[in-house]
Amino acid sequence: LTSLLLYSILFIAVIMWSYCDEPIVVRGRPGEAVEFHCKYLKKLSDKRKCFCKMDTVGTCDIMDSSSFNNTNKQKFTLHDNKVEREITVTMKDLTGSDAGVYWLHITVSPLIGYEGGQVIFTCPYDKTYSSNAKFLCRGICPLLNRDVLIKTQPGKSFIYDGRFSLKDYPAIGLFTVTIRRLAAEDSGKYMCVVERSLPNIYTELQLIVVEGKCNTMRYLSNDSL
């Protein structure tokens, strides 16, 4: 990537989360704008879409979301055409720091992950609870909140702990949890949890880890289970 930047050309690899195809590679020069398009299944039309950039620790930092209503339009624009079932992302005023790997992610469950790869759970919540603690737990978590895998800390929106990282986006009512270096035993039920005066708010998620070389994420329909 460094050698490419010497020629003032930016290479942006976009991974469409729902397939194991080769990434979409977008090229642009500093100061220019680039645009790319990704199709999705009809059943996902009403699901929340997020556009994020992978950082050095493997966490996907959300740059734009369908819930932003393009408030971040000076740099990024995400447009969801539900009739054509196509997402269009525009990036303006490119700089060297924009080069990298991005994900288009749609909130669905269950997710398929691949051994050795990673998955990203997206956990929406009511913005009334923007300052409340959030965490991810495994199994039937309402029973004494057992098996908490990672949890926010006061005053911190990002937590990194071994294979797990959690990032909270209170402005849009969403937190994400990344699980890296997946193994078969990671398959199972998980809960996104917003902590409050009893009862807490739980959102159930399902993860299936299979053998394979693809380290992106793919949607698994209920019909294929």
N, C-alpha and C positions, 0 to 999 in steps of 0.2 A: 504493500500500500504506500509506503514512504516513497519508493521510486516513482510511482505513478503521480504522486502529488508534485514531484519536481517538474512535471510537465503541465502543471496547473489544471489537471483533470481529476475530478472527484469520481470515485466509484462507490456506489451505494447498492449493497445487496439487500434485496427485500425478500423475506421469507413469508410466503403465505401459509399461515399456521395450520391450515386444514389439509394440506397435502404433503407428500414426501417428494415432490418434484424438485428439480434444481431451482435455486433462488433466482428471482428476477434481478438482473443487474442493470442499474440505471446509471448513466454517465452524464456528468454535467461539469461546467466550468465555473470557477468562482464568480459570484455576482449574478449568475443565471438562475433560472428556475427549472425544476424538473417535475414531471408528472407521471404517475403510473396507475394502473388499473388492475383490480383483482375481482374476479367473479366469486359468488358464493351460492350455496344451496338455498332453494326457496324456503325451506323450513327455518332458515336462520334470518329471515328478513326483519323480524322484530327484535332480534337480539342486539345487545350492546356491542359496539365496535370500538376498538382502541388501536392506536398506532403508537408503537414504542420503539426505543432504541436500546440495543444491548450495550451494557457498560462492561468495564473490565472485570467485574466480579460475576458476570452472568445474569445480573438483574436487568429487567426490561423497564426502562424509564419512560413513562407515558409522555408523549409529545403532544398528542391530540386525541380527542375522543368524540364520539357522536353526542355525548352529553355536554360538550363544551359549547355547542352551537356556534362554532367557529370564532370564539372569543380570542383565540390565539392566531388569528388569520394573518397577522403581519409576517409570520414565518411559515406556519403550517396550516393547511386547510384539508379537512376530511369531509368528503361529501358521500353520502350513502343514497344511491339511487335504488330504491326498493322495487321499482317497476322492472328495471333491467337486472336487478340483483347484482349490482356492481359497486364496489368502493373505489373512489378516486381520491388519491392523496397528492397534494401539490406542496412542494417545498420551494420557498423563494429565497433570493439573496444568499446563494450557497457560499459557504466558507470551508476551509480545510477541516474544521471540526465537525462538519456534517457528514463526512465520509464514515462509513461503518455498516453495520448490519442492523436492519430494522425488522420488526415483526408487525404483521396485521393480525390482530387477535380478536376473536368473537367469544363472548361469554357463553359457554355451553358445558353440559355435563351429560354423559361421562366424557373424559378425555382419554386418549391413548398416548402413552409415553413409551419410549424405547430404551432398553437397557443401556446404561452409560450416557444417556441424553438427559434432557430436562423438560419440565413442564411448568407452566405458569397458570395458577389459579387467579381469576379475577373475581372479587367479592364486593358487589355493590351494597350500599347501605344508605339509609335516610340521612341527609346532611344534618339533621337535628343532633346526631350522635358523632359529629366530626371530631370532638375532643375526647371521646370515650376510647378506652383501650380496645384494641383488636388483636385477635390471635387465631391460629389454626390449630385444630386438634384432630386426632384420629379416632375413628370408631364412634361409639355412642356417647358423644361428649357431654350431653346434658347431665349425665350421672357424675356429679362432683367435678366436672371439667377435667377429667383425667386425660392423660396422654397429650398434653399441650406441647406442640412441636416448636412454636416460636410465637412471641408476644411482644407488642409494642411497649416501649418504656416512656415515662413522662417526659415531654419535651422533645421527643425524637420521632421523626416520621419514617426513618429507615433503620432496620435492624438486620444484622447479618450474623448468622450463627451456624457454622459448619456447612452442611448441605442446604440449609434453608436461609431464605432472606424474605423480609416483609417490608413493603413500602406503602405508606398511607397517603392518599390524595384527598384531603378533607374538602378542598374546593369543589370537587366533582362527586363526592360521596362514593369513594371506591378505594379498596386496598388490594394489593396483589401479593401473592406468595409464590416464590420460585423454589422448586425442589430440583437439585442437581444430582448428577451421578446416580441416576435411577437404577434400582434393582427390582427383580421380580417380586420380592416381598413388600415393596412399596404399594402394590395393588391393594385397593380397598376403599372404604368409606372415609371421608374427611368432612370436617365442619369448619366453615368460616364463622367466626363468632365476634359479635360486638358486645362488649361488656357493659352492663348497666345494672341498676337496682333490679333485683330478681323480677321476672326471669330475663336471662340474657337472650340475645337474638341470634338464632342459628340458621345457617344456610347449608344444606347438605350437598356434597360434591362426591363424584365417583371417579376413581383413577384406575386404569388398567395398564399395566406395564407388560410389554411383549418383547420378544427377541427381535433384533433388527439393527441396521446400521443408521437408520434415519434418526437424527436427534432433534428434529422439529416436532411439532404436535399435530395430531390429526383428529378430526371429529369422528366419533363412532356413533352411528345412529342406533336407536333402540331396536330397530328392525334387524340389526346385524348381531345382536347379543345372543 
